[in-house]
Amino acid sequence: MTKEPNYATVVRNEPRNLNCSRLLLLTLCYMLIALSFLFFATGAGYAQSSNPPSSPFTKGGERGIIVAIFPFENLSEDKNALASIMPVLRSRLETKGLEMLNEDALNRFLLKERIRSTGYISSDIAGKSKDNLNVSAILVGSINSFSSKENPEVGLSARLINSSDGTILWANHASATGEDFTKILGLGRILTIESLIPKVIDKLLESFSTLPPYKEIESTYRIAVMPFKNKSKIKDAGMLATYMFTVGLFKNKRFVPLEYGEVRRLVIDLRVRGKGELDFRNTEAISKSLGVDGIIVGTVELYKAKEGTLPPEVVISARLIDARKNRILWYDSCQLNGDDDIIIFDFGKIRSLENVAYKVISKLVKEMGKAKWP
C-alpha cells in the first residue's frame, strides 16, 4: 500500500525553504556590490602595479602645465605646410586646457642648443627643456603629406614626450584626403586644404592623453626602431615608415618603443651608416646603451602613389632582432594597395598612400606581437 504524503508537513516547510532562498539571493547581491566597489576602487578596471605609468600631468590635472611644441619635421613636398599646420595644431591643444610655451622662448632655446632637426628629441634635450624652459612635456612630429591639389591631402604623425625622462606619453597618426569625406551623391567632399587641415588634426588629437596607456611591466618589451632603408622613389619614405612603426608599437600592449631621438643620438655616436641592417657589434652596443630588449630594422620596398586608375601601393619588410641574444626573432613582409579592402561601391577603399602604409605597418606590428621571446 502506497503511503500518502504528509501535506501538512510540506506546507509547514515551504516558508522555511523560501526564506533560505531569499537569504542566499541577498548574500549574492551583497557580494556583487562589494566586488563592483573593489573593481572601481582599484582604478576602473586597471590592475594595480608596483610600477604605474608616470606622467608629469597626474598631479593637479593638465591646466597650468606648460607644453613645448617643436616645429614638426616637414617631409612633404610643400614648403608652406608648416605655416598652415602649426597654428591650427597649437589652437586645438589650447582648447584642451594645455598651456603652450611662448614661441620666442622656444626659438631661443633651439638656437642655444643648436637643434636643427625638430621632428624628434633625445632624453638629454628633453631634460634641458625641463630645466631651462620649465616645460613638462614636448610635442614632436612630422608632416608626412600635404597637397592642395584637386583632391587635397594631409598626413601627420605626433608624439608627446615626457621632459623628465624622455619617454613617450602619447603617440598617434592621422591622414585623409578630401574624397574620404564624400557621402551619398557626392555630398560632403572637402575641396580645400584649409578645410581639411582641422579635420585631420582633430582626428590626430582624438586619442590625445597626457597619461600613458597602462602596460604590464613584466610582459612588455622595450624596442628601438632603427631608421628604415628606402628603396622606393619617394623621398623620405624610410623616415615615414620609422615614425609610423614607432606609433604602431606604442599602441600595442606588448611593446614600449623608445623615442626616435634617443635612437638617432646613438646612431650618430656609433657611426651607423647602413639602413635596413645591423651588425653584431652595433646590436650589442645599442642593447647595452639603451637597455632595449629588441631592435627593429626594415626596408620600404615600394611606396607608390595613385596613378590614374591604379591605387596607391606599399610594400614594407621588417625584422625584429633579439638584442640580448643577437638573433632574428621575427621577420615578415606585407604588401597592400588601396583597393584590396573594397567591399562594394568603393566602401573600404583607401585613397591616401600614407594610410595604406600605416595599415601595412599596423599589420606587421600585430604579427610581431605574436613572436615568442625566449
C-alpha positions as CSV (number, residue, x, y, z in Angstrom):
1,M,0.0,0.0,0.0
2,T,1.4,3.4,-1.1
3,K,2.0,5.8,1.8
4,E,0.2,9.1,1.4
5,P,2.4,12.2,1.7
6,N,2.1,14.3,4.8
7,Y,0.8,17.5,3.1
8,A,0.8,19.3,6.4
9,T,4.5,18.8,6.7
10,V,5.1,20.0,3.2
11,V,3.1,23.1,3.6
12,R,4.7,23.8,7.0
13,N,8.3,23.6,5.5
14,E,7.6,25.8,2.5
15,P,8.1,29.2,4.2
16,R,11.4,28.0,5.7
17,N,12.8,26.9,2.2
18,L,11.6,30.2,0.8
19,N,13.4,32.2,3.5
20,C,16.6,30.3,2.8
21,S,16.4,31.1,-0.9
22,R,15.8,34.8,-0.2
23,L,18.7,34.8,2.2
24,L,21.0,33.2,-0.4
25,L,19.9,35.7,-3.1
26,L,20.6,38.7,-0.8
27,T,24.0,37.3,0.1
28,L,24.9,37.1,-3.6
29,C,23.7,40.6,-4.2
30,Y,25.9,42.0,-1.4
31,M,28.9,40.1,-2.8
32,L,28.3,41.6,-6.3
33,I,28.1,45.1,-4.8
34,A,31.3,44.5,-2.9
35,L,33.1,43.2,-5.9
36,S,31.9,46.2,-8.0
37,F,33.2,48.6,-5.4
38,L,36.6,46.9,-5.3
39,F,36.7,47.0,-9.1
40,F,36.3,50.8,-9.3
41,A,38.5,51.4,-6.3
42,T,41.4,49.7,-8.0
43,G,41.4,52.0,-11.0
44,A,38.3,51.4,-13.0
45,G,39.5,48.1,-14.5
46,Y,43.3,48.6,-14.4
47,A,45.3,46.1,-12.3
48,Q,47.5,47.6,-9.7
49,S,51.2,47.6,-10.4
50,S,54.3,48.4,-8.4
51,N,55.4,50.5,-11.4
52,P,52.3,52.5,-12.5
53,P,52.6,54.8,-15.6
54,S,54.3,58.0,-14.9
55,S,53.1,61.3,-16.2
56,P,54.0,64.9,-15.4
57,F,50.3,65.8,-15.5
58,T,49.0,63.3,-12.9
59,K,49.2,65.9,-10.1
60,G,46.7,68.7,-10.4
61,G,45.5,67.9,-13.9
62,E,46.6,69.4,-17.2
63,R,45.8,73.1,-16.5
64,G,48.9,75.2,-15.6
65,I,51.2,72.6,-17.1
66,I,53.4,74.0,-19.9
67,V,54.0,72.1,-23.1
68,A,56.6,73.0,-25.8
69,I,55.5,72.3,-29.4
70,F,58.6,71.7,-31.6
71,P,58.1,72.7,-35.2
72,F,57.1,69.4,-37.0
73,E,59.5,67.9,-39.4
74,N,58.2,68.7,-42.9
75,L,58.5,65.5,-45.0
76,S,56.0,66.8,-47.6
77,E,56.9,68.5,-50.9
78,D,55.2,71.7,-49.9
79,K,57.4,74.3,-48.1
80,N,54.4,76.2,-46.8
81,A,53.0,73.1,-44.9
82,L,54.4,74.2,-41.5
83,A,52.9,77.6,-41.7
84,S,49.5,76.1,-42.4
85,I,49.6,73.2,-39.9
86,M,51.3,74.5,-36.7
87,P,48.9,77.4,-35.8
88,V,45.8,75.1,-36.1
89,L,47.6,72.4,-34.0
90,R,48.5,74.9,-31.3
91,S,45.0,76.3,-31.2
92,R,43.4,72.8,-30.9
93,L,45.8,71.9,-28.0
94,E,45.0,75.1,-26.2
95,T,41.3,74.2,-26.2
96,K,42.2,71.1,-24.3
97,G,43.4,73.2,-21.5
98,L,47.1,72.9,-22.1
99,E,49.4,76.0,-21.8
100,M,51.8,76.4,-24.7
101,L,55.3,77.6,-24.3
102,N,55.9,81.0,-25.9
103,E,57.3,80.6,-29.4
104,D,60.1,83.2,-28.8
105,A,61.3,81.3,-25.8
106,L,61.3,78.1,-27.7
107,N,63.2,79.5,-30.6
108,R,65.9,80.9,-28.3
109,F,66.3,77.5,-26.7
110,L,66.5,75.8,-30.1
111,L,69.2,78.3,-31.2
112,K,71.1,78.0,-28.0
113,E,71.2,74.2,-28.1
114,R,71.9,74.2,-31.9
115,I,68.9,72.0,-32.6
116,R,68.1,71.8,-36.3
117,S,66.0,68.6,-36.6
118,T,62.9,69.1,-34.6
119,G,60.9,66.0,-35.6
120,Y,62.3,64.1,-32.7
121,I,64.1,64.7,-29.3
122,S,66.7,62.9,-27.2
123,S,66.3,62.4,-23.4
124,D,69.2,64.8,-22.9
125,I,67.5,67.7,-24.8
126,A,64.2,66.8,-23.1
127,G,65.8,67.2,-19.7
128,K,67.4,70.5,-20.7
129,S,63.9,71.8,-21.9
130,K,62.6,71.0,-18.4
131,D,65.4,72.7,-16.6
132,N,65.6,75.8,-18.9
133,L,62.0,76.2,-20.0
134,N,60.1,74.7,-17.1
135,V,58.1,72.5,-19.5
136,S,56.6,69.2,-18.5
137,A,56.3,67.7,-22.0
138,I,57.4,68.3,-25.6
139,L,55.2,67.6,-28.6
140,V,57.2,66.4,-31.7
141,G,56.0,65.1,-35.0
142,S,56.1,65.2,-38.8
143,I,54.1,66.4,-41.7
144,N,54.1,63.3,-43.8
145,S,51.9,64.6,-46.7
146,F,50.5,68.0,-47.7
147,S,48.9,68.6,-51.0
148,S,46.4,71.3,-52.1
149,K,45.6,69.7,-55.5
150,E,42.2,68.8,-56.8
151,N,41.9,66.1,-54.1
152,P,43.7,67.8,-51.1
153,E,45.6,65.5,-48.7
154,V,47.1,65.9,-45.2
155,G,49.0,63.4,-43.1
156,L,50.6,63.8,-39.6
157,S,52.4,61.8,-37.0
158,A,53.0,63.1,-33.5
159,R,54.4,62.0,-30.1
160,L,54.2,63.7,-26.7
161,I,57.4,63.3,-24.8
162,N,57.9,63.4,-21.0
163,S,60.6,66.0,-20.3
164,S,61.6,64.2,-17.1
165,D,62.9,61.0,-18.7
166,G,62.3,61.3,-22.5
167,T,59.6,58.6,-22.6
168,I,56.6,58.7,-24.9
169,L,53.4,59.7,-23.2
170,W,51.2,59.6,-26.2
171,A,51.5,58.9,-30.0
172,N,49.2,58.9,-33.0
173,H,49.0,59.1,-36.7
174,A,46.3,60.6,-38.9
175,S,45.9,61.1,-42.6
176,A,43.0,61.9,-45.0
177,T,42.1,63.2,-48.5
178,G,39.2,65.4,-49.4
179,E,37.4,62.5,-51.1
180,D,37.5,60.5,-47.8
181,F,34.6,62.6,-46.5
182,T,32.4,62.0,-49.6
183,K,28.9,60.7,-48.8
184,I,26.0,59.6,-51.0
185,L,25.5,61.6,-54.2
186,G,29.0,63.1,-53.8
187,L,28.0,65.3,-50.8
188,G,30.4,66.1,-48.0
189,R,33.6,66.1,-50.1
190,I,36.2,68.5,-48.8
191,L,37.6,70.7,-51.7
192,T,40.2,72.9,-50.0
193,I,43.3,72.2,-47.9
194,E,42.2,74.9,-45.4
195,S,39.0,72.9,-44.6
196,L,40.9,69.6,-44.5
197,I,43.6,70.6,-42.0
198,P,41.4,71.0,-38.9
199,K,39.6,67.7,-39.8
200,V,42.9,65.8,-39.8
201,I,44.3,67.5,-36.7
202,D,41.1,66.7,-34.8
203,K,41.4,63.1,-35.9
204,L,45.1,63.1,-34.7
205,L,44.2,64.5,-31.3
206,E,41.1,62.4,-30.9
207,S,43.0,60.0,-28.6
208,F,45.2,62.7,-27.0
209,S,46.2,62.0,-23.4
210,T,48.9,63.1,-21.1
211,L,48.7,59.8,-19.2
212,P,50.5,56.9,-21.0
213,P,48.5,53.7,-21.5
214,Y,48.8,51.1,-18.8
215,K,51.0,48.1,-19.8
216,E,52.1,45.2,-17.6
217,I,55.8,45.8,-17.0
218,E,56.5,42.0,-16.8
219,S,55.0,41.3,-20.2
220,T,56.3,44.2,-22.3
221,Y,59.5,44.7,-24.3
222,R,61.5,47.8,-24.9
223,I,62.0,48.3,-28.6
224,A,64.4,50.6,-30.6
225,V,63.2,51.3,-34.1
226,M,66.2,51.9,-36.4
227,P,65.7,54.2,-39.5
228,F,64.2,52.2,-42.3
229,K,66.0,51.8,-45.6
230,N,64.2,53.3,-48.5
231,K,64.2,51.5,-51.9
232,S,61.2,53.4,-53.2
233,K,61.2,56.5,-55.5
234,I,59.5,58.7,-52.8
235,K,61.9,60.7,-50.8
236,D,61.8,60.2,-47.0
237,A,59.6,57.1,-47.3
238,G,62.1,55.4,-44.9
239,M,61.6,58.0,-42.2
240,L,57.8,57.9,-42.7
241,A,57.9,54.2,-42.0
242,T,60.2,54.7,-39.0
243,Y,57.8,57.2,-37.4
244,M,54.7,55.1,-38.2
245,F,56.3,52.0,-36.8
246,T,57.0,53.9,-33.5
247,V,53.3,54.9,-33.3
248,G,52.2,51.3,-34.0
249,L,54.4,49.9,-31.3
250,F,53.2,52.5,-28.8
251,K,49.6,51.4,-29.4
252,N,50.5,47.7,-28.9
253,K,50.2,46.4,-25.3
254,R,53.3,44.2,-25.7
255,F,55.8,46.9,-26.7
256,V,57.3,50.1,-25.3
257,P,59.1,51.9,-28.1
258,L,61.9,54.4,-27.4
259,E,61.6,57.9,-28.7
260,Y,63.4,58.1,-32.1
261,G,65.5,61.0,-30.9
262,E,67.2,58.7,-28.4
263,V,67.9,56.1,-31.2
264,R,69.1,58.8,-33.5
265,R,71.6,60.0,-30.9
266,L,73.1,56.6,-30.6
267,V,73.2,56.1,-34.4
268,I,75.4,59.1,-34.7
269,D,77.6,58.2,-31.7
270,L,78.2,54.7,-33.1
271,R,78.5,56.0,-36.7
272,V,75.9,53.5,-38.0
273,R,75.7,54.3,-41.7
274,G,73.8,51.5,-43.3
275,K,70.0,51.3,-43.0
276,G,67.8,48.2,-43.0
277,E,70.5,46.0,-41.4
278,L,72.7,45.9,-38.2
279,D,75.9,44.1,-37.4
280,F,76.7,42.2,-34.2
281,R,78.9,45.0,-32.8
282,N,76.3,47.7,-33.1
283,T,73.5,45.4,-31.9
284,E,75.4,44.7,-28.7
285,A,76.3,48.4,-28.3
286,I,72.7,49.6,-28.7
287,S,71.4,46.9,-26.4
288,K,73.8,48.0,-23.6
289,S,73.4,51.7,-24.1
290,L,69.6,51.9,-24.5
291,G,68.7,48.9,-22.4
292,V,66.4,47.5,-25.0
293,D,65.0,44.0,-25.5
294,G,64.6,44.2,-29.2
295,I,65.7,46.3,-32.3
296,I,63.7,46.7,-35.4
297,V,65.3,47.1,-38.8
298,G,63.3,47.3,-42.0
299,T,63.0,48.4,-45.6
300,V,60.4,50.2,-47.6
301,E,60.4,48.1,-50.8
302,L,57.6,50.1,-52.6
303,Y,55.9,53.3,-51.8
304,K,53.8,54.2,-54.9
305,A,51.2,56.9,-55.1
306,K,48.0,56.6,-57.1
307,E,48.5,56.8,-60.8
308,G,45.4,57.2,-63.0
309,T,43.1,54.3,-62.1
310,L,45.9,52.4,-60.3
311,P,45.5,52.6,-56.5
312,P,48.3,53.6,-54.1
313,E,50.5,50.6,-53.1
314,V,53.0,49.9,-50.4
315,V,55.4,47.0,-49.6
316,I,57.4,47.0,-46.4
317,S,59.5,44.3,-44.8
318,A,60.8,44.3,-41.2
319,R,62.9,42.2,-38.8
320,L,62.9,42.1,-35.0
321,I,66.3,41.3,-33.5
322,D,66.5,39.9,-30.0
323,A,69.1,42.5,-28.7
324,R,70.3,40.3,-25.8
325,K,70.9,37.1,-27.8
326,N,71.7,38.9,-31.1
327,R,69.5,36.8,-33.3
328,I,66.5,37.4,-35.5
329,L,63.3,36.7,-33.5
330,W,60.8,37.6,-36.2
331,Y,60.6,38.5,-39.9
332,D,57.8,39.4,-42.2
333,S,56.8,41.4,-45.3
334,C,53.5,43.0,-46.2
335,Q,52.1,44.3,-49.4
336,L,48.8,46.2,-49.8
337,N,47.1,48.5,-52.2
338,G,44.2,50.9,-51.7
339,D,41.7,48.7,-53.4
340,D,42.4,45.5,-51.5
341,D,39.8,46.1,-48.9
342,I,36.9,47.3,-51.1
343,I,33.6,45.7,-50.1
344,I,31.2,47.3,-52.6
345,F,30.8,50.6,-54.3
346,D,34.3,51.8,-53.1
347,F,33.4,51.2,-49.5
348,G,36.7,50.2,-47.8
349,K,38.8,51.9,-50.5
350,I,42.0,53.6,-49.2
351,R,42.7,56.8,-51.2
352,S,45.7,58.0,-49.2
353,L,49.1,56.5,-49.9
354,E,50.0,57.3,-46.3
355,N,47.0,55.4,-44.9
356,V,47.9,52.4,-47.0
357,A,51.4,52.5,-45.5
358,Y,50.0,52.8,-41.9
359,K,47.7,49.8,-42.4
360,V,50.7,47.8,-43.7
361,I,52.7,48.7,-40.6
362,S,49.8,48.0,-38.3
363,K,49.5,44.5,-39.7
364,L,53.3,44.0,-39.3
365,V,53.2,45.1,-35.7
366,K,50.2,42.9,-34.9
367,E,52.1,39.9,-36.3
368,M,55.2,40.8,-34.5
369,G,53.2,40.8,-31.3
370,K,52.8,37.1,-31.7
371,A,56.5,36.4,-31.6
372,K,57.7,34.1,-28.8
373,W,60.6,35.5,-26.8
374,P,63.0,33.1,-25.1
